[in-house]
Amino acid sequence: MGLRDLERAIERGVDGVLGRVFRADVTQLEINSRVQRELDAGMRAGAGGDRVMPNDIEVRIHPADADRLDDSTTTLQKELIAVARKHARDHECTFEGPLVVRVHATDEAQRGTIEVYATAEQSVDGTPPGTLVYPNGFRLDLTRVKGHIISLGRDPESHIEIDDERASRHHARLRATDRGWLIEDLGSTNGTRVNGFRTTAQQLHDGDQIAIGATMFLFDAS
């Protein structure tokens, strides 16, 4: 048993005793805190010295505790994804791979306790994690696009077709590198901007805004 496994076992033992004695209700705030602690515990130095956090998070609570929460487990999963992303952003970290959060209500968990496990699961082909958020809120997981190059432009053959007359047919491309995702302008007429500044090629970081014509995308490094 590793040190972190031992710490988890002790935490579960203490939480189990307190849960049986006090029957305290599990709260969203407590779950958030436990997820953040597991992310911190799994933080390490990645390629090029960047800090990375585990990307596969599992939360286990008792069904009675799940019923008392204001949100369903599906809504809770979405909220925890937002919590994890913000925590990584605040610590200037990225994730080991695409961020996945699962919440299980199971009788195997003791009532009044929270079990959280955070592990690193990289994509099968080694593609770095990354999500492109469209203006309408749609999220494109870049690891699910075949190949390591994603084209953007007005051309219907583009991976991401942009219906904007100020965009060129072959405007820009996203390229996977061992340090993450790079955006490259392909000699477009009106240029590609990242965070308001025109660029020919730039490494993308969490929260970067990409403007192609009047169309704005948000890059999420998970």
Summary of the structure (lengths in Angstrom):
residues: 222
radius of gyration: 20.6
end to end distance: 29.7
largest distance: 68.6
contacts: 688
relative contact order: 0.14
helix: 29%
strand: 31%
